Amino acid sequence: MYGLWKPRVLGAWRVPASGPVILAVNHSHMIDGPMLMGTAPRPVHFLIKKEAFVGPLDPFLRGIGQLKVDRATADRTAISNALGVLADGGVLGIFPEGTRGEGDFASLRAGLSYFAVRSGAPIVPVAVLGSTDRRGRLISGLPPLRSRVDVVFGDPFEAGDGSGRRTRKALDEATVRIQERLTAHLEGAKRFTGR
């Protein structure tokens, strides 16, 4: 990432140095995940759609610890693998909106709250900004080479309410709390970076 673009990493010290943590990342461009993996202070294991695991990408993605998920079903293997990453004290990366879009955290899926409440791992909000500002001249699907992309880490927070409940209502309430925190972080990151 540093060879192709000019990432500016802000607040990486907010990521706990050890123990389980979930990085909740906005997702507006295909380089957002790789940008975070290349700039995060700890190795990140992302849940990635199974369609990406084709050809030579399959062994590469598996080799760097990425987790295949079937988004069309409740993929029990992917859920178990993700919880295993957290149980082992690792970092799980999640795009809470489930797919690429505006990257504004407007519609969260329940997966993030499930993993956070079930594991007890803190969530660190991450805003990747600048990946969609302009199209590159050499490859129009990518940001211009050597352009600045900001990766802004927020303060960790707990998703649960402290009761230990894992009911549907508890997960729905956690999703609302998470969305408020992620949206506030994104707005603050935009103000701070001037984007």
C-alpha positions as CSV (number, residue, x, y, z in Angstrom):
1,M,0.0,0.0,0.0
2,Y,2.8,2.4,0.8
3,G,4.4,1.7,-2.5
4,L,1.3,2.5,-4.6
5,W,-0.4,5.2,-2.5
6,K,0.5,7.6,0.3
7,P,-1.5,6.3,3.3
8,R,-1.8,8.6,6.3
9,V,-2.5,6.5,9.3
10,L,-4.1,8.4,12.2
11,G,-4.8,7.0,15.7
12,A,-3.3,3.5,15.2
13,W,-2.2,3.7,18.9
14,R,-5.9,3.3,19.8
15,V,-5.9,-0.4,18.7
16,P,-5.3,-2.5,21.8
17,A,-1.8,-4.0,21.6
18,S,-3.0,-7.5,22.6
19,G,-6.2,-9.4,23.1
20,P,-9.3,-9.8,20.8
21,V,-10.5,-6.7,18.9
22,I,-12.9,-6.1,16.1
23,L,-12.0,-3.4,13.5
24,A,-15.3,-2.0,12.0
25,V,-14.4,-0.4,8.7
26,N,-16.4,1.7,6.2
27,H,-16.4,0.2,2.7
28,S,-16.7,2.4,-0.3
29,H,-13.9,1.0,-2.5
30,M,-12.3,-2.3,-3.2
31,I,-8.9,-1.1,-1.8
32,D,-10.3,-0.3,1.6
33,G,-9.7,-3.8,3.0
34,P,-6.2,-4.2,1.6
35,M,-5.4,-0.6,2.7
36,L,-6.4,-1.5,6.3
37,M,-4.5,-4.8,6.2
38,G,-1.4,-3.0,5.0
39,T,-1.5,-0.2,7.6
40,A,-3.0,-1.7,10.7
41,P,-0.7,-2.1,13.7
42,R,-1.7,-5.8,14.1
43,P,-2.5,-8.6,11.6
44,V,-6.2,-8.4,10.5
45,H,-8.4,-11.4,9.5
46,F,-11.3,-10.2,7.3
47,L,-14.5,-12.0,6.5
48,I,-14.3,-11.9,2.7
49,K,-17.0,-13.0,0.3
50,K,-16.4,-16.5,-1.1
51,E,-16.5,-15.2,-4.7
52,A,-13.1,-13.5,-4.1
53,F,-11.5,-16.9,-3.4
54,V,-10.9,-17.9,-7.0
55,G,-7.8,-18.9,-9.0
56,P,-4.4,-17.7,-7.5
57,L,-6.2,-15.4,-5.0
58,D,-7.6,-18.4,-3.1
59,P,-4.3,-19.7,-1.7
60,F,-3.0,-16.2,-1.2
61,L,-6.0,-15.0,0.8
62,R,-6.0,-18.2,2.9
63,G,-2.2,-17.9,3.4
64,I,-2.6,-14.4,4.9
65,G,-5.3,-15.6,7.2
66,Q,-8.5,-14.2,5.5
67,L,-11.8,-16.0,6.1
68,K,-14.2,-17.1,3.4
69,V,-17.9,-16.3,4.0
70,D,-21.0,-17.3,2.0
71,R,-23.1,-14.1,2.3
72,A,-26.2,-15.9,0.9
73,T,-26.6,-18.1,4.0
74,A,-25.8,-18.2,7.7
75,D,-22.3,-19.6,7.1
76,R,-21.6,-21.5,10.3
77,T,-18.1,-22.3,9.3
78,A,-17.3,-18.7,8.7
79,I,-18.9,-17.7,12.0
80,S,-17.0,-20.4,13.9
81,N,-13.7,-19.3,12.2
82,A,-14.3,-15.6,13.0
83,L,-15.1,-16.4,16.7
84,G,-12.0,-18.5,16.7
85,V,-9.8,-15.6,15.7
86,L,-11.3,-13.6,18.6
87,A,-10.9,-16.5,21.0
88,D,-7.3,-16.7,20.1
89,G,-6.8,-13.0,20.9
90,G,-6.6,-11.9,17.2
91,V,-8.0,-9.0,15.2
92,L,-11.2,-9.5,13.2
93,G,-11.9,-7.0,10.4
94,I,-15.6,-6.5,9.4
95,F,-17.3,-4.3,6.9
96,P,-20.5,-3.8,9.0
97,E,-22.6,-2.8,5.9
98,G,-21.8,-6.2,4.4
99,T,-20.9,-4.9,1.0
100,R,-19.3,-2.0,-0.8
101,G,-21.5,1.1,-0.9
102,E,-21.5,4.7,0.2
103,G,-19.2,3.8,3.2
104,D,-21.3,5.8,5.6
105,F,-22.5,3.1,8.0
106,A,-26.1,3.9,7.1
107,S,-27.3,0.3,7.1
108,L,-25.5,-2.2,9.4
109,R,-26.0,-5.9,9.3
110,A,-26.3,-7.8,12.5
111,G,-23.0,-9.6,12.1
112,L,-20.9,-7.0,13.8
113,S,-23.1,-6.8,16.9
114,Y,-23.2,-10.6,17.1
115,F,-19.5,-11.1,17.1
116,A,-18.9,-8.2,19.5
117,V,-21.6,-9.3,22.0
118,R,-20.8,-13.0,21.7
119,S,-17.0,-12.5,22.1
120,G,-16.9,-9.5,24.4
121,A,-14.2,-8.0,22.1
122,P,-14.0,-4.2,21.9
123,I,-14.8,-2.6,18.6
124,V,-12.4,0.0,17.1
125,P,-14.1,2.1,14.4
126,V,-12.0,2.7,11.3
127,A,-12.6,5.3,8.5
128,V,-10.8,4.8,5.2
129,L,-11.1,8.2,3.4
130,G,-9.9,9.2,0.0
131,S,-10.2,5.9,-1.8
132,T,-13.1,7.2,-3.9
133,D,-12.2,10.8,-4.4
134,R,-10.8,10.5,-7.9
135,R,-10.2,7.8,-10.6
136,G,-6.7,6.9,-11.6
137,R,-5.5,7.6,-15.1
138,L,-3.6,4.3,-15.5
139,I,-6.3,2.1,-13.9
140,S,-9.6,3.9,-13.7
141,G,-11.0,1.4,-11.1
142,L,-8.3,2.5,-8.6
143,P,-7.5,5.8,-6.9
144,P,-4.6,7.6,-8.6
145,L,-1.2,6.2,-7.8
146,R,0.6,8.1,-5.1
147,S,-2.6,9.8,-4.0
148,R,-3.3,10.2,-0.3
149,V,-5.6,7.8,1.5
150,D,-6.4,8.4,5.2
151,V,-6.9,5.5,7.6
152,V,-8.4,6.9,10.8
153,F,-8.7,4.7,13.9
154,G,-11.2,5.6,16.6
155,D,-11.5,4.8,20.3
156,P,-12.4,1.2,21.2
157,F,-15.8,0.7,22.8
158,E,-17.9,-2.2,24.1
159,A,-21.0,-3.1,22.1
160,G,-22.9,-4.8,24.8
161,D,-24.9,-3.2,27.6
162,G,-22.9,-5.0,30.3
163,S,-25.8,-7.5,31.1
164,G,-24.3,-10.4,29.2
165,R,-27.6,-10.9,27.3
166,R,-27.4,-12.4,23.8
167,T,-31.0,-12.2,22.9
168,R,-32.3,-10.8,19.6
169,K,-33.4,-7.7,21.5
170,A,-29.9,-7.3,23.0
171,L,-28.3,-7.6,19.6
172,D,-30.7,-5.1,18.0
173,E,-29.9,-2.6,20.8
174,A,-26.2,-3.2,20.3
175,T,-26.5,-2.6,16.6
176,V,-28.1,0.8,17.3
177,R,-25.3,1.7,19.7
178,I,-22.7,0.6,17.3
179,Q,-24.2,2.5,14.4
180,E,-24.2,5.7,16.5
181,R,-20.6,5.3,17.4
182,L,-19.4,4.4,13.9
183,T,-21.3,7.3,12.3
184,A,-19.9,9.7,14.9
185,H,-16.4,8.4,14.2
186,L,-16.8,8.8,10.5
187,E,-18.1,12.3,10.8
188,G,-15.2,13.2,13.2
189,A,-12.6,11.6,10.9
190,K,-14.0,13.6,7.9
191,R,-13.7,16.9,9.8
192,F,-10.3,16.1,11.2
193,T,-8.8,15.1,7.7
194,G,-10.8,17.8,5.8
195,R,-12.4,15.2,3.5
